Amino acid sequence: MIRWDPPGPYTVAFSTRAGGVSEGPYESLNLGILTADDPERVVENRRRLAEEVGIDPGRARMAWQRHGTVVRKASPEGILKPGTRHEPCDGFWSDESGQGMMLLTADCLPVAIARQSDDNPALAVLHVGWRGLLEGIVGSGVAALGGGRFAAAIGPGIGPCCYEVGNEVAEPFTRRFGLEVVSEGRLDLWRAAELALTEAGSRAVERTDLCTFCHPELFFSHRRDRGTTGRQGVIACVG
């Protein structure tokens, strides 16, 4: 795992593919039920991850991710029940101690945003792909926290070394974020997300700068593995 330790009572971790029980293309800590992996193994992987970071999997919340901008307040649901019909959204937030939140990625960026307030801590986690970033998922996450002072972290995702895009993606990104985010047909999603967070008021943005495509020993990658792959993600809570 890759832990982020922002100031405040927060638990935030970005998972890798190591430490689980899945096999084959899903080896080993695959968190995604909607794959061809054995659901019982996925459930065990989720349990292991939650246990490792000290989050109750019976209270944690997951989403039906849709590459949109909806951010919902997390409430107890549980992440160990295959077939659960999660609410559609691409972000959660919570100011309740112990309320776990988990989102999945396989090239998109997992992002965490922590309110910097000693007496009113709150945390948001986002699933950030190119569509959601252009449409304003970062702004939705910041608005859910009520604005104010916050810090953010960008977890592993496909890097500018490998993220080839067409003009239908490159052009709106250069209009929105400037020429620096696209070079020779490759999109720097890391930098674009950092710019969006800074524009939204983040006082600090930490980046892992680990490319999911480049590191098959550490991460699943939808592009690299042509869809037959697992999911890593972010797990977090206040407290």
C-alpha positions in Angstrom: 0.0 0.0 0.0 0.9 3.6 -0.5 -0.2 5.7 2.5 -1.0 9.4 2.6 -0.7 11.1 5.9 -2.2 14.6 5.7 -2.5 16.7 8.8 -5.5 15.6 10.8 -7.3 12.5 11.9 -7.3 10.7 8.6 -6.6 7.2 7.3 -5.9 7.2 3.5 -4.2 4.4 1.5 -3.8 3.6 -2.2 -3.7 -0.1 -2.8 -1.4 -2.0 -5.2 -2.0 -5.5 -6.6 0.2 -7.2 -4.0 -1.0 -9.0 -0.9 -4.2 -10.8 -2.0 -5.5 -14.3 -3.0 -6.6 -13.9 -6.6 -4.8 -15.7 -9.4 -4.0 -15.4 -13.1 -4.6 -12.0 -14.6 -6.2 -10.8 -11.3 -3.2 -11.8 -9.2 -3.3 -10.9 -6.3 -5.2 -8.1 -4.5 -8.0 -7.6 -7.1 -10.7 -5.4 -5.5 -13.1 -5.5 -8.5 -16.2 -7.8 -8.3 -17.2 -6.9 -11.9 -14.4 -8.9 -13.4 -14.1 -12.6 -14.3 -12.3 -13.2 -10.9 -13.8 -15.5 -8.3 -16.1 -13.2 -6.1 -15.1 -15.0 -2.9 -11.5 -14.1 -3.6 -12.4 -10.5 -4.3 -14.3 -10.3 -1.0 -11.3 -11.7 0.8 -9.0 -9.2 -0.8 -11.3 -6.3 0.3 -11.4 -7.7 3.8 -7.6 -7.9 3.9 -7.2 -4.3 2.7 -9.7 -2.9 5.1 -8.2 -4.9 8.0 -4.7 -3.7 7.1 -5.6 0.0 7.3 -8.0 -0.5 10.3 -11.3 0.3 8.6 -14.4 -1.7 9.4 -15.5 -3.4 6.1 -19.0 -3.7 7.4 -19.4 0.1 7.4 -17.4 1.0 4.4 -19.0 2.2 1.2 -18.4 1.6 -2.5 -20.0 3.0 -5.6 -21.3 2.1 -9.1 -18.7 4.3 -10.8 -19.7 6.0 -14.1 -17.0 8.5 -15.0 -19.2 11.4 -13.9 -19.1 14.2 -11.3 -21.5 13.0 -8.6 -20.1 13.0 -5.1 -22.3 11.5 -2.3 -22.0 11.5 1.4 -20.9 8.0 2.5 -23.1 5.9 4.8 -22.7 2.4 6.3 -23.3 -0.3 3.7 -20.5 -2.9 3.7 -18.0 -4.0 1.0 -18.1 -7.7 1.5 -21.4 -8.6 -0.2 -21.2 -9.6 -3.9 -24.1 -8.4 -5.9 -24.7 -5.3 -3.9 -26.3 -2.6 -6.1 -24.2 0.4 -5.1 -25.4 4.0 -5.7 -24.1 5.5 -8.9 -21.4 8.1 -8.2 -17.7 8.8 -8.6 -16.9 10.2 -5.2 -17.7 10.0 -1.5 -17.2 12.3 1.3 -17.6 11.9 5.1 -17.1 13.8 8.3 -18.0 10.8 10.5 -15.3 9.1 12.3 -14.8 5.5 11.1 -17.0 5.7 8.0 -14.9 3.9 5.4 -14.9 4.7 1.7 -13.5 2.7 -1.2 -13.3 3.5 -4.9 -11.6 1.4 -7.6 -9.3 2.3 -10.5 -7.4 0.5 -13.2 -5.7 3.5 -15.0 -7.9 6.4 -13.8 -6.7 8.4 -10.8 -7.7 7.8 -7.2 -7.7 11.2 -5.5 -8.2 12.0 -1.8 -9.0 15.5 -0.4 -8.7 16.3 3.3 -10.2 19.3 5.0 -7.6 21.1 7.1 -9.7 21.9 10.2 -8.8 20.8 13.7 -12.4 21.0 14.9 -14.3 19.9 11.8 -12.3 17.2 9.9 -13.8 15.8 6.6 -12.5 13.7 3.8 -13.4 13.0 0.2 -12.3 10.3 -2.3 -12.7 10.6 -6.0 -12.4 8.4 -9.1 -10.9 10.7 -11.7 -10.8 9.8 -15.4 -10.5 12.1 -18.3 -14.3 12.6 -18.7 -14.9 13.3 -15.0 -11.9 15.7 -14.8 -13.1 17.8 -17.7 -16.7 17.8 -16.4 -15.7 18.9 -12.9 -15.4 16.0 -10.5 -12.7 17.8 -8.5 -14.9 20.8 -8.0 -17.7 18.5 -6.9 -15.4 16.9 -4.3 -14.2 20.3 -2.9 -17.8 21.6 -2.8 -18.9 18.5 -0.9 -16.4 19.4 1.8 -17.7 22.9 2.0 -14.6 24.6 0.5 -12.1 26.1 3.0 -8.6 24.9 3.5 -7.7 21.4 2.2 -4.9 19.3 1.0 -5.0 16.6 -1.6 -3.2 13.5 -2.9 -3.2 11.9 -6.3 -2.7 8.1 -6.3 -1.3 5.8 -9.0 -2.7 6.0 -12.5 -1.7 5.9 -16.1 1.1 8.4 -16.7 2.1 10.8 -19.5 4.6 8.2 -20.6 1.8 5.9 -21.7 -1.5 7.7 -22.0 -2.0 8.0 -25.7 -5.1 10.0 -26.7 -6.8 11.3 -29.8 -7.7 14.9 -30.7 -11.2 14.4 -29.1 -9.4 14.3 -25.8 -6.3 16.3 -26.4 -8.1 19.4 -27.7 -10.5 20.0 -24.7 -7.7 19.3 -22.3 -5.4 21.9 -23.8 -8.3 24.4 -23.9 -9.0 23.7 -20.2 -5.5 23.2 -18.7 -3.1 24.6 -21.3 -0.5 23.1 -23.7 1.6 21.5 -20.9 -0.9 18.7 -20.3 -0.6 17.2 -23.8 2.7 16.3 -25.6 3.1 14.3 -28.7 -0.4 12.8 -28.4 0.0 11.8 -24.8 -2.1 13.2 -21.9 -0.6 14.1 -18.6 -3.6 13.3 -16.4 -1.5 13.7 -13.3 -0.7 17.3 -14.1 -4.2 18.1 -15.2 -5.6 16.8 -11.9 -3.0 18.7 -9.9 -4.0 21.9 -11.8 -7.7 21.3 -11.1 -7.0 20.8 -7.4 -4.8 23.8 -7.2 -7.4 26.0 -8.9 -10.0 24.7 -6.5 -8.0 25.9 -3.6 -5.7 23.1 -2.5 -2.8 24.3 -0.4 -0.8 21.2 -1.1 -1.1 18.4 -3.7 1.0 15.3 -3.3 1.5 13.0 -6.3 2.7 9.4 -6.3 3.7 9.7 -10.0 3.5 5.9 -10.4 2.2 4.8 -13.8 -0.1 1.8 -13.7 0.7 0.9 -17.3 4.5 0.8 -16.7 4.4 -1.3 -13.5 2.6 -4.6 -14.1 4.3 -6.0 -10.9 2.5 -3.3 -8.8 -0.7 -2.3 -10.6 -3.5 -3.5 -12.8 -4.0 -1.5 -16.0 -7.0 -1.7 -18.2 -5.1 -0.4 -21.3 -2.0 -2.6 -20.8 -4.0 -5.7 -20.1 -6.7 -5.0 -22.7 -9.5 -5.2 -20.3 -8.7 -8.6 -18.7 -7.4 -7.2 -15.5 -8.2 -6.4 -11.8 -8.8 -3.2 -9.9 -6.8 -1.4 -7.2 -8.1 1.7 -5.5 -8.2 4.1 -2.6 -9.6 3.3 0.9 -10.0 6.0 3.5 -11.9 7.3 6.5 -11.8 10.1 9.1 -10.2 8.9 12.3 
